[in-house]
């Protein structure tokens, strides 16, 4: 009976957090979907559009840190619920913006909620699964992010949004509606008082002699991998159009990139729970480097660029899922939210640098091929850091049981 209750509880949790991850992915791409209609409405210059896009990214950095703090202090459920409420309310408020100044402020506040959600989602997924299935659990949750982005891409391609406001209204209503079921069906997942009292401060644990190497490798992996991801998310359509493809063709390739990314996330989960995780990780990053080179050398062919886009999508999102799957395994339960939150924040700094790097390369007159080739070394650095980290934690014993199973046993 207890095992059945635990299984039912875990299934319910995974459904809720997968939906939350899809909504997060949808909202992350909402600005890009709204941009073609929003820019002429406000008569925005390219510099103002860049400020609009980057404001949410800066919010993500601070939101990830704060979300991790709330997660450890007050529980994963409360941390996730507050994050959903924040980005839901401010996403809807963005639809009522009347100036570039209000757009920037509201998008920054939306980013705070978006950033706070991910550390909680990662921690919940890891703690709801059996120790030997935690990599798969986190990757399954994370697959919802590119799927949500894919939904936003379909809406943009099909022209299903009436104007720029509707995409922000939809992106705001969905997380707010999910809060009720989340509070009713999700266990609090708080840290036991005895466990808190027995532990030292979070920062001391994260940078202790035994943990500092894991922390720094995790930050390096996140920073460089997300730098590559966000450069591609922001500049890939433009690079493809500059190469000679039509805008509709570029949109299709971007959609393939997102859908393939969801598959890559699931593949990463399988590889993390296998006995050959380091080898599988090496294959993932080798595929990423190879697919970037293929896309860099490809002619203006729809077929070749679609294949390359799918390969890049699978490998870059698999790399992301590997990092999100590893992150909760680097820390004990009482500082897991803080540790994951800081790692996500390091990655979000990369998400600021990536688009700026792409813009600088394009502005300097680099061709699409040269831009794509320029990020190959960046991907290699992220890959090396991730593989070293995977090797360090691969020998860790997988002890304990899921917190859902523990709660069911006590009930």
C-alpha positions in Angstrom: 0.0 0.0 0.0 2.8 2.4 0.9 4.6 1.6 -2.4 1.4 2.2 -4.3 0.8 5.5 -2.5 4.4 6.6 -3.2 4.1 5.7 -6.9 0.8 7.6 -7.2 2.3 10.6 -5.4 5.4 10.6 -7.6 3.2 10.4 -10.8 1.1 13.3 -9.7 4.2 15.3 -8.9 5.8 14.7 -12.2 2.6 15.7 -14.1 2.4 19.0 -12.2 6.1 19.9 -12.6 6.1 18.9 -16.3 3.2 21.2 -16.9 5.0 24.0 -14.9 8.1 23.4 -17.0 6.1 23.6 -20.3 4.6 26.9 -19.1 8.0 28.2 -18.2 9.3 27.3 -21.7 6.3 29.0 -23.3 6.9 32.2 -21.3 10.6 32.2 -22.0 9.8 32.5 -25.7 6.8 34.8 -25.3 8.8 37.9 -26.0 10.3 36.5 -29.2 6.8 35.5 -30.4 5.4 38.9 -29.6 8.3 40.9 -31.0 7.3 41.2 -34.7 4.0 42.8 -33.7 5.2 44.6 -30.5 8.2 46.4 -32.2 6.1 48.4 -34.8 3.4 49.1 -32.2 5.9 50.9 -29.9 8.1 52.0 -32.8 11.1 50.4 -31.0 14.7 50.8 -32.2 17.0 47.7 -32.4 18.7 49.0 -29.2 15.3 49.2 -27.4 14.4 45.7 -28.6 17.7 44.5 -27.2 16.9 46.1 -23.8 13.4 44.6 -23.8 14.8 41.1 -24.5 17.7 41.4 -22.0 15.5 42.7 -19.1 13.9 39.3 -18.6 17.3 37.6 -18.7 18.6 39.8 -15.9 15.5 39.0 -13.9 16.2 35.3 -14.4 19.6 35.7 -12.7 18.3 37.2 -9.5 15.2 35.0 -9.6 17.2 31.8 -9.6 19.2 32.9 -6.6 16.2 34.0 -4.6 14.1 31.0 -5.7 16.8 28.6 -4.5 16.9 30.4 -1.1 13.1 30.2 -0.7 13.2 26.5 -1.7 15.6 25.6 1.1 14.1 27.8 3.8 10.4 27.4 3.2 9.9 24.3 1.0 9.9 23.5 -2.7 6.1 23.7 -3.1 5.9 27.3 -1.7 9.0 28.3 -3.7 7.4 27.0 -7.0 4.0 28.5 -6.2 5.4 32.0 -5.5 7.4 31.8 -8.7 4.4 30.9 -10.8 2.3 33.7 -9.3 5.1 36.3 -9.8 5.7 35.5 -13.5 2.0 34.9 -14.2 0.9 38.3 -12.8 3.7 40.3 -14.4 3.3 38.5 -17.7 -0.4 39.6 -17.8 0.6 43.1 -16.7 3.1 43.3 -19.6 0.0 43.2 -21.9 -1.1 46.5 -20.4 2.3 48.2 -20.8 2.1 51.6 -22.5 5.8 52.5 -22.9 9.2 51.0 -23.5 10.1 51.8 -19.8 7.1 49.9 -18.5 7.8 47.0 -20.9 11.4 46.7 -19.6 10.4 46.8 -15.9 7.5 44.3 -16.3 9.6 41.9 -18.3 12.4 42.1 -15.6 9.8 41.3 -12.9 8.5 38.4 -15.1 12.0 37.1 -15.3 12.3 37.1 -11.5 9.5 34.5 -11.4 10.7 32.5 -14.3 14.2 32.3 -12.7 12.8 31.3 -9.4 10.8 28.4 -10.8 13.6 26.3 -12.2 15.6 25.6 -9.0 12.4 24.4 -7.4 11.4 22.3 -10.3 14.8 20.6 -10.4 14.8 19.9 -6.7 11.3 18.6 -6.7 12.0 16.2 -9.6 15.2 14.9 -8.0 13.5 14.4 -4.6 10.4 12.7 -6.0 12.3 10.0 -7.7 14.2 7.0 -6.5 18.0 7.7 -6.2 18.8 5.5 -9.2 16.3 7.3 -11.4 17.0 10.9 -10.5 18.8 11.8 -13.7 15.8 10.5 -15.7 13.4 12.4 -13.5 15.1 15.8 -13.8 15.5 15.3 -17.6 11.9 14.3 -18.0 10.8 17.5 -16.2 13.2 19.6 -18.2 11.9 18.2 -21.5 8.8 20.3 -20.8 10.8 23.5 -21.3 11.6 23.1 -25.1 8.1 21.6 -25.6 6.6 24.8 -24.2 8.9 26.8 -26.4 7.8 24.7 -29.4 4.1 25.5 -28.6 5.0 29.2 -28.7 6.8 28.7 -32.0 3.7 27.0 -33.5 1.5 29.9 -32.4 3.9 32.3 -34.0 4.1 30.4 -37.3 0.4 29.8 -37.5 -0.5 33.4 -36.6 -2.8 32.2 -33.9 -2.2 35.2 -31.6 -4.4 38.2 -32.4 -1.9 40.8 -31.4 1.3 41.1 -29.2 -0.8 41.3 -26.0 -2.5 37.9 -26.3 0.7 35.9 -26.0 1.5 37.6 -22.7 -2.0 37.2 -21.4 -2.0 33.5 -22.2 1.5 33.1 -20.7 0.2 34.8 -17.5 -3.1 32.9 -17.1 -1.6 29.4 -17.3 0.8 29.6 -14.4 -1.7 31.3 -12.1 -4.3 28.5 -12.9 -1.7 25.9 -12.0 -1.0 27.3 -8.6 -4.3 25.9 -7.1 -3.7 22.3 -8.1 -0.1 22.6 -7.1 -0.9 23.7 -3.6 -3.6 21.1 -3.2 -1.8 18.1 -4.7 1.9 18.6 -4.1 3.5 17.8 -0.7 5.3 20.7 1.0 8.7 19.0 0.5 10.3 21.1 3.3 13.6 20.4 5.0 13.4 18.6 8.4 14.2 20.9 11.3 16.8 18.4 12.7 18.5 18.3 9.3 18.7 22.1 9.1 20.1 22.4 12.6 22.7 19.7 11.9 24.0 21.5 8.8 26.4 24.4 8.5 25.6 27.5 6.5 24.7 27.0 2.8 27.6 29.1 1.4 30.1 27.3 3.6 28.8 23.9 2.3 28.9 25.0 -1.3 32.4 26.3 -1.1 33.8 23.8 1.4 37.0 21.9 0.6 35.1 18.9 -0.6 32.4 20.8 -2.6 34.2 23.8 -4.2 35.5 21.8 -7.2 32.0 20.5 -7.9 30.4 24.0 -7.5 32.9 25.7 -9.9 32.7 22.9 -12.5 28.9 23.1 -12.4 29.0 26.9 -12.8 31.5 26.7 -15.8 29.4 24.0 -17.4 26.2 26.0 -17.1 27.7 29.3 -18.2 29.3 28.1 -21.4 26.5 25.6 -22.4 23.7 28.2 -21.9 25.8 30.8 -23.7 25.7 28.6 -26.8 22.0 27.8 -26.3 20.9 31.4 -26.0 23.1 32.6 -28.9 21.3 30.0 -31.1 17.8 30.8 -29.7 18.3 34.5 -30.5 20.4 34.4 -33.7 19.7 31.1 -35.5 16.7 32.4 -37.5 18.6 35.5 -38.6 21.7 33.5 -39.5 19.7 31.1 -41.6 17.9 34.0 -43.4 21.3 35.7 -44.0 22.5 32.5 -45.5 19.7 32.6 -48.1 16.8 30.6 -46.6 13.3 32.1 -46.4 11.8 33.3 -43.1 9.2 30.5 -43.1 12.0 28.0 -43.7 14.0 29.4 -40.8 10.9 29.2 -38.6 10.4 25.5 -39.4 14.0 24.8 -38.6 13.6 26.7 -35.3 10.6 24.5 -34.5 12.5 21.3 -35.4 15.3 22.6 -33.1 12.8 22.8 -30.1 11.1 19.5 -30.7 14.5 17.7 -31.2 15.6 19.4 -28.0 12.8 17.8 -26.0 14.0 14.4 -27.3 17.6 15.3 -26.4 16.5 16.0 -22.8 14.9 12.5 -22.5 18.0 10.9 -24.0 20.2 12.7 -21.4 18.1 11.4 -18.6 18.6 7.8 -19.8 22.4 8.4 -20.1 22.7 9.9 -16.6 21.1 6.7 -15.0 23.3 4.3 -17.0 26.6 2.8 -16.0 28.4 4.6 -18.8 27.2 8.1 -18.1 30.6 9.8 -18.7 31.0 8.0 -22.1 27.4 9.0 -23.0 28.1 12.6 -22.0 31.2 12.6 -24.2 29.1 11.4 -27.2 26.6 14.1 -26.5 29.2 16.9 -26.6 30.9 15.4 -29.6 27.6 15.4 -31.4 27.1 19.1 -30.4 30.5 20.1 -31.8 30.0 18.1 -35.0 26.5 19.4 -35.6 27.7 23.1 -35.1 30.4 22.4 -37.7 27.9 20.8 -40.0 25.6 23.8 -39.7 28.5 26.2 -40.1 29.6 24.5 -43.4 26.1 23.8 -44.8 25.0 25.5 -48.0 21.6 27.3 -48.3 19.8 23.9 -48.4 16.6 23.4 -46.4 17.2 19.7 -46.0 20.8 20.0 -44.7 20.0 22.9 -42.4 17.0 21.1 -41.0 19.1 18.0 -40.3 21.8 20.1 -38.7 19.2 22.1 -36.7 17.7 18.8 -35.4 21.2 17.5 -34.4 22.1 20.8 -32.7 18.7 20.8 -30.9 19.1 17.2 -29.6 22.7 17.7 -28.4 22.5 21.2 -26.9 19.3 20.4 -24.9 20.8 17.0 -23.9 23.8 18.9 -22.6 21.5 21.2 -20.6 19.6 18.2 -19.2 22.8 16.6 -18.2 23.7 19.6 -16.2 20.3 19.9 -14.6 20.4 16.2 -13.8 23.8 16.5 -12.2 23.2 19.7 -10.3 21.0 18.2 -7.5 23.4 15.3 -7.1 26.2 17.7 -6.2 24.6 18.9 -2.9 22.8 17.6 0.2 19.1 18.1 0.6 19.3 21.1 3.0 21.3 23.2 0.5 20.1 21.7 -2.8 17.8 24.6 -3.7 20.5 27.2 -3.0 23.2 25.2 -4.9 21.0 24.6 -7.9 19.8 28.2 -7.9 23.3 29.6 -8.0 24.3 27.2 -10.8 21.2 28.3 -12.8 22.1 31.9 -12.1 25.6 31.3 -13.5 24.0 29.9 -16.6 21.7 32.9 -16.9 24.7 35.1 -17.0 25.8 33.0 -20.0 22.3 33.7 -21.5 23.1 37.4 -21.4 26.6 37.0 -22.9 25.5 34.7 -25.7 23.1 37.0 -27.6 25.6 39.9 -27.1 28.4 37.8 -28.5 26.3 36.8 -31.4 25.4 40.5 -32.0 29.0 41.5 -31.8 30.1 38.9 -34.3 27.3 39.8 -36.8 28.0 43.5 -36.3 31.7 42.9 -37.1 30.7 41.5 -40.5 31.2 37.8 -39.7 29.3 35.4 -41.9 26.8 32.9 -40.5 29.4 30.1 -41.0 32.0 32.2 -39.1 29.5 32.9 -36.2 28.7 29.2 -35.8 32.3 28.2 -36.0 33.2 30.8 -33.4 31.1 29.1 -30.7 32.6 25.6 -31.2 35.4 26.3 -28.7 32.8 27.7 -26.3 30.8 24.4 -26.5 34.1 22.5 -25.9 34.8 24.3 -22.7 31.3 23.7 -21.4 31.6 20.0 -22.4 35.0 19.5 -20.7 33.8 21.0 -17.5 30.6 18.9 -17.5 32.5 15.6 -18.3 35.0 16.2 -15.5 32.1 16.9 -13.1 30.3 13.7 -14.2 33.5 11.7 -13.7 33.8 13.1 -10.1 30.3 12.2 -9.1 29.9 9.0 -11.0 31.4 7.0 -8.0 29.0 8.5 -5.5 26.8 5.9 -3.8 23.1 6.3 -4.6 21.6 6.1 -1.1 18.3 6.7 0.4 14.8 6.8 -1.1 12.6 9.4 -2.6 11.0 11.9 -0.2 7.6 11.0 -1.7 8.2 7.4 -0.6 9.3 8.5 2.8 6.2 10.7 3.2 4.0 7.7 2.2 5.7 5.4 4.7 5.0 7.9 7.5 1.4 8.3 6.6 
